[in-house]
Amino acid sequence: MSTSDLLDVFKKTEALLEGHFKLTSGRHSNTYFQCAKLLQHPEHLASVCNRIALHFSNKGVETVISPAIGGIVVGTEVGRQLGVKTIFAERKDGIMTIRRGFCLAPGERVLVIEDVITTGGSVAEVIALIKSAGATLVGVGSVVDRSNGRVRLADDQYSVLAMEVVSHEPEACPLCTEGVPIDAPGSRANKQS
């Protein structure tokens, strides 16, 4: 499937939105990827995750971990296709942590899976958890890389869709200057600007 075909699927499932958005990173953009709308369809979930799983299939992955909440569905399906344990990290009091009895062992080979990468902040926090546990980072996989590969988080990083999507710091956002109403559809609690 080509990039344009994949973008068509995002549009048809209303997973690619246009307007004025506050991203989970805090940046503003005229484009928003709501991967959950795409991934609610089993055929798209399986297909997209299969691309990621195939990329990492010979890397000796033992565990897939995802930052909550956006990465959980993707991570679980990639883990299922790889036949490995899947867990997630989540914020407690604003700090990314591994809870719910999940744990990583020293030397355990871990793959981080995210739905959308913009600045890579959540993924970087999960990578820090992997390192602090003494586990081994295998790589990072995602459905969408909004930075078109500029944000490098691991030596082995793969995205199903990588493209440059413009985003701005809030104080430099032209849509804010024009007074365009903003939406904050992300998974982290965002206050609308």
N, CA, C and O of each residue as an XYZ file, in Angstrom:
772
protein
N       0.859     -1.180      0.000
C       0.000      0.000      0.000
C       0.903      1.241      0.000
O       1.797      1.363      0.837
N       0.668      2.134     -0.921
C       1.463      3.360     -1.037
C       1.062      4.357      0.045
O       0.045      4.185      0.717
N       1.867      5.396      0.206
C       1.562      6.448      1.173
C       0.219      7.094      0.858
O      -0.576      7.345      1.764
N      -0.041      7.367     -0.426
C      -1.315      8.008     -0.778
C      -2.491      7.070     -0.500
O      -3.550      7.528     -0.069
N      -2.324      5.768     -0.739
C      -3.381      4.800     -0.415
C      -3.640      4.773      1.091
O      -4.786      4.738      1.540
N      -2.551      4.790      1.857
C      -2.685      4.769      3.308
C      -3.358      6.045      3.814
O      -4.203      5.988      4.707
N      -2.991      7.182      3.252
C      -3.645      8.434      3.625
C      -5.129      8.404      3.289
O      -5.943      8.941      4.041
N      -5.495      7.783      2.166
C      -6.907      7.639      1.806
C      -7.660      6.837      2.862
O      -8.786      7.177      3.224
N      -7.029      5.766      3.355
C      -7.662      4.949      4.404
C      -7.834      5.786      5.671
O      -8.879      5.718      6.318
N      -6.817      6.574      6.030
C      -6.934      7.456      7.197
C      -8.103      8.423      7.020
O      -8.877      8.637      7.953
N      -8.234      9.003      5.839
C      -9.314      9.953      5.593
C     -10.675      9.272      5.617
O     -11.620      9.802      6.202
N     -10.788      8.103      4.987
C     -12.074      7.389      4.939
C     -12.548      6.967      6.317
O     -13.752      6.912      6.564
N     -11.621      6.666      7.220
C     -11.994      6.251      8.574
C     -12.067      7.437      9.537
O     -12.282      7.259     10.736
N     -11.884      8.654      9.000
C     -11.887      9.885      9.773
C     -10.787      9.899     10.833
O     -10.938     10.503     11.895
N      -9.679      9.225     10.528
C      -8.522      9.200     11.418
C      -7.549     10.332     11.100
O      -6.641     10.602     11.886
N      -7.725     10.990      9.968
C      -6.913     12.148      9.598
C      -7.836     13.355      9.575
O      -8.739     13.447      8.743
N      -7.603     14.272     10.492
C      -8.477     15.427     10.649
C      -7.739     16.700     10.272
O      -6.521     16.791     10.430
N      -8.470     17.671      9.780
C      -7.896     18.968      9.453
C      -8.657     20.040     10.206
O      -9.881     19.972     10.323
N      -7.940     21.029     10.719
C      -8.541     22.107     11.512
C      -7.455     22.810     12.293
O      -6.422     23.178     11.733
N      -7.682     23.003     13.592
C      -6.715     23.636     14.488
C      -6.681     22.796     15.758
O      -7.669     22.728     16.489
N      -5.552     22.160     16.017
C      -5.470     21.174     17.091
C      -4.311     21.448     18.033
O      -3.230     21.867     17.619
N      -4.564     21.203     19.307
C      -3.492     21.167     20.296
C      -3.101     19.701     20.422
O      -3.909     18.864     20.826
N      -1.856     19.401     20.074
C      -1.353     18.032     20.105
C      -1.005     17.630     21.537
O      -0.864     18.486     22.410
N      -0.868     16.344     21.773
C      -0.490     15.846     23.085
C       0.826     16.465     23.547
O       1.035     16.677     24.741
N       1.714     16.753     22.589
C       3.004     17.377     22.900
C       2.861     18.816     23.373
O       3.805     19.387     23.919
N       1.674     19.412     23.166
C       1.454     20.815     23.491
C       1.577     21.731     22.279
O       1.139     22.881     22.319
N       2.173     21.223     21.204
C       2.308     22.015     19.977
C       0.950     22.122     19.287
O       0.036     21.355     19.590
N       0.817     23.069     18.362
C      -0.418     23.263     17.600
C      -0.185     22.858     16.151
O       0.915     23.023     15.624
N      -1.227     22.325     15.506
C      -1.119     21.899     14.113
C      -2.465     22.022     13.420
O      -3.509     22.060     14.071
N      -2.434     22.085     12.090
C      -3.673     22.080     11.312
C      -4.062     20.655     10.914
O      -5.084     20.445     10.260
N      -3.240     19.677     11.312
C      -3.485     18.273     10.973
C      -3.406     17.424     12.236
O      -2.507     17.600     13.059
N      -4.360     16.499     12.382
C      -4.373     15.628     13.555
C      -4.642     14.186     13.120
O      -5.577     13.915     12.367
N      -3.810     13.276     13.604
C      -4.017     11.854     13.349
C      -4.669     11.247     14.581
O      -4.056     11.174     15.646
N      -5.919     10.810     14.429
C      -6.648     10.127     15.493
C      -6.634      8.641     15.141
O      -7.616      8.097     14.636
N      -5.493      7.993     15.421
C      -5.300      6.602     14.999
C      -6.376      5.662     15.515
O      -6.673      4.653     14.875
N      -6.965      5.979     16.664
C      -8.006      5.114     17.219
C      -9.156      4.918     16.231
O      -9.767      3.850     16.193
N      -9.452      5.949     15.432
C     -10.532      5.833     14.439
C     -10.171      4.827     13.351
O     -11.045      4.118     12.852
N      -8.906      4.758     12.982
C      -8.436      3.773     12.009
C      -8.389      2.388     12.639
O      -8.845      1.410     12.048
N      -7.835      2.315     13.843
C      -7.571      1.031     14.492
C      -8.815      0.361     15.054
O      -8.753     -0.794     15.477
N      -9.951      1.067     15.068
C     -11.190      0.426     15.524
C     -11.688     -0.614     14.521
O     -12.540     -1.441     14.845
N     -11.156     -0.565     13.313
C     -11.527     -1.515     12.263
C     -10.510     -2.655     12.253
O      -9.345     -2.427     11.928
N     -10.920     -3.871     12.601
C      -9.973     -4.982     12.735
C      -9.071     -5.198     11.522
O      -7.898     -5.540     11.674
N      -9.613     -4.999     10.323
C      -8.794     -5.239      9.134
C      -7.669     -4.218      9.019
O      -6.572     -4.558      8.575
N      -7.925     -2.971      9.413
C      -6.881     -1.938      9.374
C      -5.884     -2.135     10.520
O      -4.677     -1.970     10.341
N      -6.403     -2.488     11.694
C      -5.537     -2.761     12.839
C      -4.558     -3.881     12.502
O      -3.354     -3.741     12.718
N      -5.065     -4.981     11.976
C      -4.210     -6.125     11.644
C      -3.194     -5.771     10.565
O      -2.026     -6.147     10.662
N      -3.632     -5.052      9.543
C      -2.757     -4.707      8.426
C      -1.636     -3.769      8.844
O      -0.471     -4.016      8.535
N      -1.979     -2.697      9.544
C      -0.985     -1.716      9.981
C       0.007     -2.362     10.946
O       1.218     -2.177     10.815
N      -0.505     -3.115     11.908
C       0.372     -3.740     12.895
C       1.232     -4.836     12.272
O       2.339     -5.098     12.742
N       0.733     -5.471     11.226
C       1.520     -6.493     10.545
C       2.783     -5.897      9.942
O       3.840     -6.527      9.960
N       2.677     -4.688      9.409
C       3.866     -4.025      8.848
C       4.921     -3.809      9.927
O       6.110     -4.038      9.702
N       4.479     -3.369     11.089
C       5.410     -3.129     12.195
C       5.990     -4.458     12.679
O       7.200     -4.585     12.867
N       5.119     -5.440     12.878
C       5.573     -6.748     13.363
C       6.574     -7.386     12.397
O       7.573     -7.959     12.831
N       6.316     -7.290     11.106
C       7.245     -7.853     10.123
C       8.610     -7.179     10.199
O       9.640     -7.844     10.082
N       8.623     -5.865     10.393
C       9.897     -5.153     10.471
C      10.749     -5.661     11.632
O      11.970     -5.761     11.511
N      10.107     -5.982     12.758
C      10.847     -6.383     13.959
C      10.825     -7.893     14.210
O      11.259     -8.345     15.269
N      10.328     -8.672     13.255
C      10.112    -10.104     13.482
C      11.383    -10.908     13.738
O      11.325    -11.952     14.387
N      12.516    -10.448     13.247
C      13.753    -11.220     13.455
C      14.706    -10.517     14.417
O      15.919    -10.713     14.339
N      14.171     -9.704     15.318
C      15.001     -8.922     16.240
C      15.040     -9.493     17.654
O      15.636     -8.887     18.545
N      14.422    -10.634     17.872
C      14.457    -11.257     19.196
C      13.660    -10.521     20.258
O      14.030    -10.527     21.432
N      12.572     -9.890     19.853
C      11.722     -9.152     20.797
C      11.112    -10.127     21.796
O      10.571    -11.166     21.417
N      11.206     -9.781     23.067
C      10.588    -10.590     24.122
C       9.352     -9.917     24.704
O       8.433    -10.586     25.175
N       9.340     -8.585     24.667
C       8.239     -7.816     25.246
C       7.991     -6.572     24.408
O       8.927     -5.936     23.923
N       6.718     -6.235     24.244
C       6.318     -4.970     23.632
C       5.746     -4.104     24.741
O       4.918     -4.552     25.535
N       6.203     -2.846     24.784
C       5.670     -1.877     25.747
C       5.216     -0.639     24.984
O       5.850     -0.220     24.015
N       4.112     -0.066     25.436
C       3.566      1.133     24.797
C       3.238      2.171     25.853
O       2.867      1.823     26.974
N       3.374      3.455     25.503
C       2.874      4.486     26.413
C       1.350      4.554     26.317
O       0.779      4.519     25.227
N       0.706      4.651     27.481
C      -0.748      4.777     27.498
C      -1.105      6.195     27.066
O      -0.367      7.125     27.394
N      -2.121      6.383     26.399
C      -3.177      5.434     26.098
C      -3.153      5.081     24.599
O      -3.568      3.995     24.195
N      -2.661      6.019     23.799
C      -2.714      5.852     22.348
C      -1.996      4.632     21.824
O      -2.445      4.026     20.852
N      -0.894      4.256     22.442
C      -0.104      3.151     21.920
C      -0.570      1.770     22.336
O      -0.085      0.772     21.802
N      -1.504      1.688     23.283
C      -1.871      0.375     23.837
C      -2.454     -0.565     22.793
O      -2.030     -1.717     22.707
N      -3.407     -0.108     22.003
C      -4.050     -0.988     21.014
C      -3.023     -1.482     19.993
O      -2.992     -2.665     19.655
N      -2.184     -0.562     19.504
C      -1.169     -0.918     18.513
C      -0.159     -1.881     19.127
O       0.190     -2.894     18.521
N       0.308     -1.562     20.327
C       1.286     -2.415     20.985
C       0.762     -3.813     21.251
O       1.478     -4.798     21.067
N      -0.489     -3.901     21.685
C      -1.078     -5.211     21.964
C      -1.168     -6.048     20.694
O      -0.858     -7.240     20.718
N      -1.583     -5.447     19.594
C      -1.701     -6.195     18.341
C      -0.327     -6.574     17.793
O      -0.150     -7.689     17.303
N       0.646     -5.669     17.864
C       2.000     -6.011     17.406
C       2.538     -7.159     18.263
O       3.104     -8.113     17.731
N       2.366     -7.072     19.575
C       2.805     -8.153     20.461
C       2.120     -9.469     20.147
O       2.753    -10.525     20.160
N       0.809     -9.404     19.862
C       0.076    -10.625     19.513
C       0.654    -11.239     18.247
O       0.860    -12.451     18.178
N       0.914    -10.403     17.245
C       1.444    -10.921     15.987
C       2.862    -11.467     16.151
O       3.248    -12.409     15.460
N       3.633    -10.881     17.059
C       4.984    -11.386     17.325
C       4.971    -12.565     18.297
O       5.964    -13.282     18.426
N       3.841    -12.762     18.979
C       3.729    -13.857     19.949
C       4.502    -13.592     21.228
O       5.074    -14.512     21.813
N       4.524    -12.317     21.675
C       5.276    -11.956     22.877
C       4.402    -11.205     23.868
O       3.304    -10.756     23.537
N       4.903    -11.078     25.080
C       4.223    -10.355     26.154
C       4.049     -8.886     25.750
O       4.934     -8.296     25.130
N       2.906     -8.308     26.107
C       2.660     -6.889     25.854
C       2.255     -6.213     27.158
O       1.407     -6.707     27.901
N       2.884     -5.074     27.413
C       2.570     -4.293     28.603
C       2.488     -2.819     28.206
O       2.745     -2.465     27.055
N       2.132     -1.968     29.161
C       2.122     -0.547     28.868
C       2.608      0.240     30.078
O       2.543     -0.218     31.219
N       3.093      1.430     29.787
C       3.487      2.385     30.829
C       2.432      3.480     30.837
O       1.797      3.753     29.819
N       2.255      4.094     31.979
C       1.243      5.135     32.098
C       1.706      6.210     33.071
O       2.631      6.002     33.856
N       1.057      7.344     33.006
C       1.418      8.439     33.896
C       0.699      8.298     35.237
O      -0.501      8.031     35.306
N       1.475      8.486     36.282
C       0.902      8.589     37.628
C       1.475      9.873     38.211
O       2.690     10.030     38.332
N       0.583     10.783     38.567
C       1.003     12.105     39.053
C       1.935     12.782     38.055
O       2.896     13.449     38.438
N       1.636     12.602     36.760
C       2.384     13.257     35.697
C       3.692     12.587     35.307
O       4.391     13.067     34.415
N       4.030     11.489     35.961
C       5.302     10.812     35.682
C       5.030      9.457     35.036
O       4.231      8.668     35.540
N       5.712      9.190     33.897
C       5.564      7.906     33.217
C       6.135      6.806     34.105
O       7.256      6.907     34.604
N       5.347      5.763     34.290
C       5.752      4.675     35.180
C       5.208      3.342     34.690
O       4.250      3.289     33.919
N       5.824      2.290     35.142
C       5.320      0.938     34.869
C       4.627      0.483     36.140
O       5.241      0.422     37.205
N       3.340      0.162     36.023
C       2.507     -0.194     37.168
C       1.756     -1.486     36.886
O       2.122     -2.256     35.998
N       0.707     -1.705     37.652
C      -0.237     -2.810     37.490
C       0.427     -4.179     37.565
O      -0.093     -5.158     37.029
N       1.573     -4.245     38.229
C       2.282     -5.516     38.353
C       3.171     -5.837     37.165
O       3.854     -6.862     37.165
N       3.174     -4.970     36.141
C       4.076     -5.165     35.002
C       5.506     -4.906     35.468
O       5.736     -4.117     36.385
N       6.453     -5.569     34.835
C       7.854     -5.303     35.139
C       8.719     -5.721     33.956
O       8.300     -6.495     33.094
N       9.931     -5.190     33.940
C      10.933     -5.547     32.943
C      12.140     -6.090     33.680
O      12.515     -5.579     34.734
N      12.749     -7.130     33.123
C      13.910     -7.759     33.748
C      15.198     -7.288     33.078
O      15.187     -6.940     31.897
N      16.292     -7.273     33.808
C      17.572     -6.936     33.184
C      17.841     -7.838     31.971
O      17.693     -9.058     32.045
N      18.233     -7.219     30.868
C      18.539     -7.965     29.646
C      17.338     -8.298     28.773
O      17.514     -8.724     27.631
N      16.128     -8.117     29.277
C      14.915     -8.405     28.500
C      14.893     -7.518     27.258
O      15.144     -6.316     27.345
N      14.594     -8.113     26.103
C      14.617     -7.398     24.821
C      13.239     -6.792     24.565
O      12.256     -7.505     24.362
N      13.192     -5.446     24.578
C      11.925     -4.718     24.599
C      11.783     -3.823     23.370
O      12.708     -3.106     22.985
N      10.603     -3.887     22.770
C      10.234     -3.052     21.632
C       9.187     -2.049     22.098
O       8.191     -2.429     22.714
N       9.409     -0.767     21.807
C       8.444      0.279     22.157
C       7.562      0.540     20.943
O       8.054      0.734     19.832
N       6.248      0.544     21.172
C       5.284      0.795     20.101
C       4.392      1.962     20.492
O       3.861      2.013     21.602
N       4.235      2.906     19.554
C       3.417      4.105     19.766
C       2.485      4.278     18.574
O       2.764      3.764     17.490
N       1.376      4.999     18.763
C       0.509      5.260     17.620
C       1.066      6.402     16.783
O       1.291      6.225     15.586
N       1.297      7.578     17.383
C       1.776      8.745     16.635
C       2.983      9.351     17.345
O       2.959      9.561     18.558
N       4.034      9.629     16.582
C       5.206     10.318     17.110
C       5.239     11.727     16.517
O       5.228     11.903     15.299
N       5.278     12.717     17.396
C       5.446     14.116     16.981
C       6.789     14.610     17.487
O       7.690     14.899     16.699
N       6.922     14.707     18.812
C       8.207     15.096     19.409
C       8.921     13.892     20.012
O      10.121     13.950     20.280
N       8.188     12.803     20.225
C       8.768     11.593     20.805
C       8.883     11.621     22.312
O       9.532     10.756     22.898
N       8.261     12.604     22.952
C       8.392     12.749     24.400
C       7.950     11.537     25.204
O       8.684     11.080     26.080
N       6.772     11.011     24.924
C       6.272      9.856     25.677
C       7.142      8.627     25.433
O       7.432      7.872     26.361
N       7.554      8.430     24.188
C       8.410      7.285     23.867
C       9.750      7.405     24.587
O      10.263      6.417     25.112
N      10.317      8.607     24.616
C      11.589      8.820     25.316
C      11.452      8.488     26.802
O      12.370      7.927     27.399
N      10.315      8.832     27.395
C      10.083      8.504     28.803
C      10.012      6.991     29.010
O      10.521      6.478     30.006
N       9.381      6.271     28.068
C       9.302      4.814     28.168
C      10.690      4.195     27.977
O      11.042      3.237     28.666
N      11.469      4.734     27.054
C      12.837      4.240     26.854
C      13.648      4.411     28.133
O      14.438      3.533     28.481
N      13.469      5.522     28.835
C      14.170      5.731     30.105
C      13.789      4.663     31.125
O      14.635      4.215     31.899
N      12.521      4.252     31.132
C      12.077      3.188     32.036
C      12.742      1.863     31.685
O      13.138      1.103     32.569
N      12.859      1.592     30.381
C      13.512      0.362     29.921
C      14.963      0.345     30.396
O      15.436     -0.656     30.934
N      15.656      1.443     30.196
C      17.071      1.533     30.593
C      17.233      1.428     32.097
O      18.159      0.776     32.580
N      16.326      2.074     32.852
C      16.446      2.020     34.312
C      16.210      0.620     34.852
O      16.695      0.284     35.932
N      15.468     -0.204     34.112
C      15.236     -1.596     34.515
C      16.388     -2.510     34.087
O      16.434     -3.680     34.464
N      17.318     -1.962     33.294
C      18.422     -2.781     32.796
C      18.035     -3.634     31.605
O      18.793     -4.512     31.190
N      16.850     -3.378     31.051
C      16.392     -4.123     29.866
C      17.059     -3.536     28.625
O      17.703     -2.489     28.689
N      16.897     -4.223     27.498
C      17.532     -3.833     26.241
C      16.500     -3.305     25.267
O      15.516     -3.984     24.970
N      16.717     -2.097     24.768
C      15.826     -1.519     23.768
C      16.132     -2.131     22.407
O      17.247     -2.001     21.903
N      15.145     -2.797     21.813
C      15.291     -3.385     20.485
C      15.047     -2.325     19.414
O      15.774     -2.265     18.422
N      14.027     -1.491     19.611
C      13.676     -0.468     18.636
C      12.385      0.216     19.000
O      11.800     -0.032     20.054
N      11.949      1.090     18.100
C      10.707      1.844     18.268
C       9.902      1.712     16.992
O      10.420      1.946     15.901
N       8.637      1.337     17.120
C       7.725      1.262     15.983
C       6.526      2.156     16.220
O       6.098      2.348     17.358
N       5.985      2.703     15.139
C       4.794      3.547     15.265
C       3.946      3.455     14.003
O       4.416      3.043     12.943
N       2.703      3.846     14.145
C       1.817      3.917     12.983
C       2.180      5.144     12.161
O       2.360      5.049     10.947
N       2.292      6.317     12.826
C       2.569      7.575     12.134
C       3.759      8.278     12.783
O       3.841      8.392     14.006
N       4.662      8.737     11.954
C       5.748      9.612     12.397
C       5.529     10.959     11.742
O       5.812     11.135     10.557
N       5.024     11.914     12.514
C       4.720     13.255     11.999
C       5.982     14.048     11.686
O       5.912     15.084     11.025
N       7.146     13.570     12.159
C       8.390     14.313     11.945
C       9.126     13.889     10.674
O      10.165     14.453     10.331
N       8.579     12.892      9.980
C       9.197     12.360      8.764
C      10.627     11.875      9.021
O      11.511     12.033      8.180
N      10.834     11.280     10.201
C      12.131     10.700     10.534
C      13.090     11.635     11.246
O      14.177     11.207     11.635
N      12.727     12.896     11.429
C      13.618     13.844     12.127
C      13.792     13.481     13.591
O      14.881     13.636     14.143
N      12.735     13.002     14.224
C      12.819     12.598     15.627
C      13.344     11.163     15.659
O      12.642     10.225     15.280
N      14.583     11.007     16.115
C      15.219      9.682     16.196
C      15.283      9.268     17.652
O      15.894      9.952     18.473
N      14.662      8.163     17.967
C      14.584      7.684     19.338
C      15.358      6.383     19.553
O      15.677      6.020     20.685
N      15.655      5.692     18.462
C      16.349      4.407     18.547
C      17.104      4.162     17.251
O      16.782      4.736     16.211
N      18.104      3.312     17.327
C      18.852      2.953     16.115
C      17.932      2.301     15.095
O      18.033      2.561     13.896
N      17.027      1.446     15.586
C      16.067      0.779     14.707
C      14.691      1.380     14.981
O      14.047      1.060     15.980
N      14.260      2.239     14.095
C      12.971      2.926     14.249
C      12.202      2.775     12.947
O      12.728      3.034     11.865
N      10.932      2.346     13.066
C      10.114      2.093     11.880
C       8.722      2.686     12.073
O       8.107      2.523     13.127
N       8.240      3.367     11.055
C       6.866      3.896     11.055
C       6.171      3.473      9.769
O       6.767      3.496      8.692
N       4.915      3.091      9.892
C       4.132      2.710      8.724
C       3.961      3.914      7.808
O       4.055      3.789      6.587
N       3.710      5.078      8.397
C       3.527      6.313      7.634
C       4.410      7.391      8.241
O       4.223      7.786      9.392
N       5.373      7.861      7.460
C       6.254      8.942      7.913
C       6.082     10.112      6.955
O       6.271      9.978      5.746
N       5.726     11.247      7.512
C       5.539     12.434      6.680
C       5.733     13.683      7.520
O       5.532     13.671      8.734
N       6.121     14.744      6.866
C       6.306     16.025      7.543
C       4.939     16.673      7.731
O       4.244     16.982      6.763
N       4.572     16.870      8.972
C       3.324     17.547      9.303
C       3.699     18.758     10.140
O       4.311     18.628     11.200
N       3.330     19.929      9.660
C       3.710     21.174     10.314
C       3.040     21.298     11.674
O       1.846     21.044     11.831
N       3.850     21.696     12.656
C       3.302     22.028     13.969
C       4.064     23.244     14.486
O       5.176     23.536     14.044
N       3.441     23.944     15.432
C       3.999     25.198     15.948
C       3.939     25.218     17.465
O       3.068     24.602     18.078
N       4.890     25.944     18.062
C       4.758     26.271     19.478
C       3.519     27.152     19.593
O       3.245     27.935     18.683
N       2.757     27.046     20.690
C       1.516     27.823     20.806
C       1.690     29.319     20.558
O       0.842     29.942     19.921
N       2.777     29.897     21.053
C       2.973     31.342     20.901
C       3.314     31.748     19.470
O       3.271     32.933     19.140
N       3.659     30.765     18.599
C       3.997     31.074     17.203
C       2.983     30.480     16.231
O       3.264     30.366     15.038
N       1.809     30.101     16.727
C       0.811     29.434     15.893
C       0.016     30.450     15.069
O      -0.656     31.318     15.626
N       0.097     30.338     13.731
C      -0.654     31.279     12.892
C      -2.167     31.107     13.016
O      -2.916     32.066     12.827
N      -2.622     29.888     13.335
C      -4.064     29.665     13.487
C      -4.591     30.375     14.734
O      -5.713     30.882     14.741
N      -3.769     30.405     15.791
C      -4.154     31.159     16.996
C      -4.239     32.647     16.674
O      -5.170     33.335     17.095
N      -3.248     33.135     15.918
C      -3.209     34.547     15.526
C      -4.458     34.921     14.746
O      -4.986     36.023     14.895
N      -4.938     33.983     13.897
C      -6.140     34.220     13.093
C      -7.421     34.034     13.896
O      -8.509     34.330     13.400
N      -7.306     33.546     15.130
C      -8.480     33.348     15.969
C      -9.272     32.095     15.649
O     -10.444     31.999     16.014
N      -8.655     31.127     14.973
C      -9.336     29.876     14.637
C      -9.521     29.063     15.920
O      -8.548     28.823     16.634
N     -10.757     28.631     16.228
C     -10.994     27.834     17.440
C     -10.129     26.578     17.429
O      -9.876     25.984     16.381
N      -9.680     26.188     18.628
C      -8.782     25.042     18.761
C      -9.486     23.865     19.412
O     -10.372     24.040     20.249
N      -9.085     22.671     19.020
C      -9.593     21.429     19.592
C      -8.393     20.685     20.172
O      -7.298     20.748     19.614
N      -8.588     19.989     21.276
C      -7.513     19.224     21.918
C      -7.962     17.781     22.082
O      -8.329     17.368     23.181
N      -7.936     17.000     20.987
C      -8.460     15.650     21.048
C      -7.505     14.598     21.610
O      -7.868     13.423     21.661
N      -6.304     14.974     22.031
C      -5.283     14.029     22.472
C      -5.665     13.267     23.733
O      -6.665     13.560     24.390
N      -4.824     12.269     24.049
C      -5.108     11.409     25.188
C      -4.692     12.012     26.521
O      -5.230     11.635     27.562
N      -3.746     12.940     26.505
C      -3.337     13.604     27.741
C      -4.258     14.778     27.980
O      -4.750     15.389     27.032
N      -4.495     15.095     29.231
C      -5.367     16.230     29.555
C      -4.736     17.513     29.010
O      -3.701     17.965     29.499
N      -5.364     18.082     28.008
C      -4.905     19.322     27.397
C      -5.887     20.430     27.708
O      -7.093     20.263     27.527
N      -5.394     21.534     28.164
C      -6.252     22.696     28.337
C      -6.285     23.420     27.003
O      -5.247     23.622     26.375
N      -7.456     23.802     26.579
C      -7.563     24.506     25.307
C      -7.013     25.903     25.443
O      -7.226     26.583     26.446
N      -6.285     26.329     24.390
C      -5.677     27.659     24.409
C      -6.603     28.669     23.766
O      -6.268     29.851     23.686
